[in-house]
Amino acid sequence: MDFLEPAFMQRALIAALLVGVTAPSVGVYLVQRRQALMGDGIGHVAMTGVGLGFLLNSSPVWMATLVAVAGSVAMELIRAYGKTRGDLALALLFYGGMAGGVLLINLSPTGSNANLTSYLFGSLTTVSPEDITAISVLAAFVVLVTVGLRRRLFAVSQDEEFARVTGLPVRALNLLIAVTAAVTVTVAMRVVGLLLVSALMVVPVAAAQQLSRSFRTTFAGAVLIGVVVSLSGTVTTYYVEAPPGATIVLYAIGVFVLLTVLATPLAKRRARAAETGTAACDAPVPASRRPGDDVRV
């Protein structure tokens, strides 16, 4: 347990724990909405916030949060109202965000490509106490939204038209999901990096879906997997010189493959049981046991 002694590892483990909880909590709604790559797009936009933070000599985490939230709102509005040119507008937003981040951080007197790399791919050893404070506050917001409003968010993610008919504020809830995803991206960027954060939002959810058959168990399983792979990857990087973000994501993919292999026989067994049940229902009723034979007047 010597990895718990250094102060930087204590901060790294706290950050990894928070990311392991928050990323799948939002990802389960994005997967349900078939927007698995939304986190990747927000990560591109957040790069401008990181560069702006260095340029203005302010917190890159908080500045990235503001820019990512604005970008996520724009993405949701484009999705809702964009027609044939919607994909082009999103592409301009994504690539513009990445280019803006690279330009701004190089214009900053305190910024460099090395600083940018730590935000692109994660750098647990450089997580500061101020970063932990910001990550904790943002993570609390994400958990409050994703858990407290899970029924409404699930309804909107499952079927927008049905949710609208039932009286739910669909537009506001869609924007809330987008904003929460943006906050999650900035929470995770110090751990897995902006380019890999989308994987931690999606892969644990996909892994949990291999064994679960309900939204509640998928949600809980995804969070559990996210926490396990985040902490395991962080501890691994203490003993092995490896990038934390890549290690965590590869662990998540490994869990997905393992659960897929384990779930295959279970799925076949369920399919055979369903076929047997269907065959039993379709079988003719014996003449001696036809309806009405046991009825006594």
FENZINOR-V321033 format. One record per helix or strand of 2 or more residues. SS is the DSSP state (helix for helix, strand for strand). FROM is the first residue (numbers start at 1). LEN is the number of residues. Records with the same first field share a line. If there is no record, write none. Layout:
SS = FROM-LEN / FROM-LEN
This chain:
helix = 2-3 / 7-26 / 38-18 / 60-22 / 86-22 / 113-9 / 124-3 / 129-20 / 150-9 / 160-6 / 170-19 / 197-13 / 215-25 / 244-39 / 287-3
